[in-house]
Each structure stands twice: as C-alpha cells, then as structure tokens.
Amino acid sequence: MQNNCETKSSCKEKMMLRIKGMIPELIGITLGAIGGGIYYFTVGCSSGSCPITSNPFMSVLWGAMIGFLTGGLFNNKKLKK
C-alpha cells in the first residue's frame, strides 16, 4: 500500500478535506436516524408484522440510509473521470 502523504500534516489535511466533502451525507445520516427513531415511537407498528417499523433498530437504520441518499443530493463535488 502506497503512502501518498509527504508529511504527517499533509495526511491530516487530506483527511480533513475528505471529511469536509462528506458533510451533507453526515448531516443526512444524523437527521435520518433521528427521524427513523421518531417515526418508530410515534407511528410504529402495533401488530408487529411490519418489517421496518416493528423494530426500532430497523427504523433508525432505514431512516439513516434514506438520510444518506438525500444528503448526497446536496453534495456539490464534481465527479472525476
């Protein structure tokens, strides 16, 4: 595995740029997970036969996934060829 960083500080700078580029997705994951939890506790599934809303973990997981996909719509990164 090649190390493309010249110094330790340049590696930190590259990592910070990568994290800053993922901010919309991270916000989407957070809001989606919160929304999934709220949906479970407010609407939920009374019979227990609903595959997504009968389990709080699944509701939060699906909410986070939808939040990630929605957050990706607001990312302005240009795609590299």
N, C-alpha and C positions, 0 to 999 in steps of 0.2 A: 504494500500500500504506500503510495507516494504522499509525502507531506508537502503541500503546495505553499505553506507559510514560510516566509523568510525569517520572521521573528515571532516570539510569543505574542507580542502586542498586535501583530498583523493578523494572527489567527483569531484573537479576540474581536478585532474589528470586523473580520469576515463573518464571524458568528453573530455579532450584533446586527449587522446588515441583513443577514438571513432571518433573524427573529423579527426585525422591524418589517420585513417584507411579508411576514405571516400574521401581522396584527389583525387584519379583518377576519381571517379564519379563526384566530384565537378568541376574538370577541364573539363571533358567531357560535363557537362551541360552548362558551360560557353561557350566553343568553339562551341557546337552545336547550342546554341541560337544565337550566333553571325553569324554562318553560315546560319541559317534559315532566319535571317534578311537580310543578303547579298543576299541570293537566291531570296527572295521576291522582293528586289529592282532592281536586275539585270535581272532576268528571269521573275518572276511573272506570271500573268495570264491576258492577255489583254481582254478576253471576260467576265471574272467574274464568269464563270461556274466551275472553278476548286475548289474543296472543301478545299484543303490545301493551295494552293498558291494565292488564291484570297483575303485572309485576312492576314495582317501582323502578327496578334496575333497567328493565327494558324500555320503560317510558323515558327515563333520563338518557339512555343510550341513543334511542331513536331521535329524541329532541336534539342531542348534541350533533348527531350526524346531519340532520336537516340544517342545523345552525352552521355547521362547517360548509355545507354546499351553498347555502345562502350567502355566507360571508365571503366565499370565493368569487361571487358575482361582483363584489365591490373592490376587488383587488385590481390595481392598475398596472401590475407588472407586465412588461412586454414579453411575449414568448420568444425564446431563442430557437433558431433553426438548427 
